[in-house]
Amino acid sequence: MHLIVTGNRKKAAAYLLAAQQSNSLANVDADRQLESILHDFPVQRKEDLIEYAKDHQQAILENAILFSETSGTTARPLQTPRNSVDITWNTHNQAFAYKRLVTAGTDRVAIIHPGVLSPFIEATTFALRHLEAGYVKLFPIQGICNYMRMIEVLERYAITAIMTTPSLALKVLHETARLNAFGRLKVHKLLLTGELISPACIYNFKHILGPQCEVHAFVYGASETASLMYGVGNGLYKAFVDDFIFERTKPLSCWSPKLLSRQEM
């Protein structure tokens, strides 16, 4: 899978034709209308992917090394198995994102995420192993791991960074305050994903944890597509341009998910 970032419609058309014809760009007629070229590319919706999985289940079982599914929050859960190439690719991108934000031997990361079936979580742990950065996976489970135990784990292993969504981070901090346990935490880095990270969101976290707290956008993507972008500060992202194609009429050096509207793409 590749994604191209360009504000040049002819260049976008050239790349699409090259992919369609399995040819070099030099042999592509870039003067065709982009719309007519796009018409030749079938649109695949989530329902189409579900049907594809049904028809190719044996091949999927034979080639996948990670069996995973989406959460199903938008519709039915979608199978998102990964082969070794997929895992290596997504691990590489997440390792790149982590390397900018954490230091092996100094930082220890708590991954707070409900995605038991998520390929994102597998890739994120592989990435931290690759960087030799310590990590622990946490999530509140009634009767097994309540919020006090989570706080004790964060304290016991001197966790310095939490990778989670803004909503889950706020929930953990709320429970920590309710249990009067803020003084037990050494967390000073929040690596946030999955939701828009606005300046107000960053301000709120710094107000809660102190001005020394680092609040970073981590990666942005989905189970179907893996990691599309990595954080560059102030809640903004840059695309993994070696892997995906973004077409915009107004090029930007950094994007937030809010900017990626249909009108602007």
N, C-alpha and C positions, 0 to 999 in steps of 0.2 A: 504494500500500500504506500502511495506517495501523495503528498499534498504540496501544491505549488502556490506560493504567495506572489501575486502580481497585480498591478493596476492596469496592465496592458491586455485588452481583450483579444487582440490578435495573437499575442503570445500564449494566452490561455487556450485559444482555439488550436494553435499549433501543437501544444502539448497533448491536448485531448485527441487530436487526429493521429499524433504519433503513437499514443497508447492504443488507439483503435486499430491502426494499421500495422502495429509492431514494427515501425519503421523509424528511421532517423529523422530528426527535425529538419534536416536539409531537404528532405523529399516531401515535406508537407506544404500544402497550399493553405496558407494562413488567411486568405482573403474570404473564405467561406464564412457566412454569418455564424456567430457563436451559438445562437439559438438553434439553428438547423443542425449543428454538430451535437449539441446537447440532446436533441431529439433522438439521435441515433444511439444514445446511451440509455439503457433501461433504468428507470427509477426503481430502486429497491426499498420497500418499506419494511417495517418490523414484521408485518404479517408474511411478507415474502421470505424473510430470513427464517421464520418459524417453519414455513413449508419446505424450504431448502433443507433444513435440518432433518425433517421427517424423511425426505427422499434420499438423503445421503448419510444416514445415521451410521451405517457400517464403516464407511470411510472415516467418519469423525472419530468413532471409537478406536479405530486402528492407528490413527495418526496423532491424536491428542495426548498430551502428557499431563494436562490440567483440565479437569472437568468443572465447569463453573456456569453460573446463570446470573442474569440481571436480577435486580430486586423485584421487578414486576410492578413498580409504582405507577407506571404509565399505562400498562395493560397487562397481558399475560407475561409471566417470566420468559425470557429469551435465553436459550442455550448459547453460551459464549465460550466454548472450549478453546484451549490454546495448545498449539504444538510448540516444539522447542524453539523454532525461529521466532514465533510470537512472543514467547516468554523472554527470550534473550533481548529482543528489540525493546520491549516495554521496560524490562529491568534496566537496560542501558539508559533510557530516557529518565527514569526516576532516579537512578544513581547520579546522573548529571544534575538534576534538580536538587537532590539532597546535598551533593558535594558543595554547592554554593551556600548552603545554610547550616550544615552541621560539621563538627570536627571529631574525627575518630579519636577515642581516648579521653576526650573532654566532654562531649555531649553523649547523653543516653536518651533514646527516643521512646516515648510511650505512644503506641498506635491505638487510638480509641475509635473503633469503627465496628458497626454491626454486621458487616458483609462477610458472613461465614462462607458464602458461595462466590464471593467477589474475586475475579482475577486480579483486580487492583491491589488487594491486600497481599496476595501471594507475591506479586511483582515488587511491592514496596518492601517486603521483608527480604527478598532476594537482593534488592538494591542495597539495603543496609548491611547485609552480610558481605556483599562485594566491597563495600567501603570499610568493612570491619568496624562499624559503629554499633554499639550496643542498643538493643531494643527489647521491648516487652509489648505484648498485645493484651489490651484490657477492654472490658465492656461490662456494664452492670448486668448481672444475672441473679434473679431472685433466689435466695437460699444458697448461693455459691459465691458470688462476688458482689457485695453491696458497695455503696459509695465509701464507707469507712475503710473497707479493705482496699479499694482502689487508692485511696489517699495513703494508706500504709505502704502499698507497693511503690507509689511515687516517692515516698520518703525513704523507704528502705534502700532503694537502688539509686537514690540521688538523681532522679530523672530531671533532665534540664530542658527537654523539648517535648512538646505534645503535637502529634500529627493527627488532625481530626477536622471536622467541619466547624464553622463558627457556632452553629446551634448547639452541638454537643459540647464544645469548649465552654460555652456559657452555662450549660447545665452542670457540668463538672465543677465549675467555679462557684456556682450557686450552692451546690451541695457542700462544697468545702467551707464556704462562709457559714452555712447553716450549722455545720458541725464544729465551727470555730477552730478550723485547722489550717488557716492560711499560713501561719508561721512555720508549719512543718514542710512546706513545699520549697523546692529549689528551682522550680520551672521558671525560665526566663525567655523561652522561645516558643511561639505558637506557629505551627506550619499548617495553614488552613486550606481546605479544598472543598469543592462541591457546591459552593454558594458564592454569591457576589460579596466581595470584601470591600466595603465602602470606607471612605475616610472616617465616617462616624463610627463604624465597626472597629477600626483600628484604635480610635480615640478611646472607646469604651474599654477595650482590653487593657490599654495602657493605664487607664484610670483605675482599673481593678487590680492589676498586677504591679503597677508602678511604671514610671517613665523609662526605666531600664529594660522593660520587656520588649523583645523583638517580635513583631507581628508580620508574618510573611505569607503571601500567596505561595502555595506549594506547586501543585500541578492542577490542570483542568482538563477533564476528559469524560469518558464514559466507559462502561463495561464493553459496549459494542466496538468502540473506536480506540480504546486505551488512552494514553496521555497525549493530549493535543498541544498543550502549552505549558510553560514553566514560569514561575513567579520571578519578577524582576524588581520588586519593591513597590510600595504604596498601593498594594492590592492589584497591581497590573501584571499582565502576562505577555510573554513572547511565544510565538509559535515554534514548534519543532519543524522547521522548514525543510529538513531533509526527508521527512516522512509524510507530510500532508500538503495539500494544495488549498490555499485560501485565496479567493478572488474578491478584491475590494475596489470600489471606485475611488475611495479616498485613502491612500496608504497611511498607516500609522506605525510608529516605531514600537509602541506598546499598546495592548488592548486589555480591556476588562470584559468579562462575559456580557455585561450589559450592553456593550457597544456592538456585539455581534448580532444585530437584529436583521430580519429579512430585508428591510429597506436598505441597509448599508452593505449587504453582502453582494 
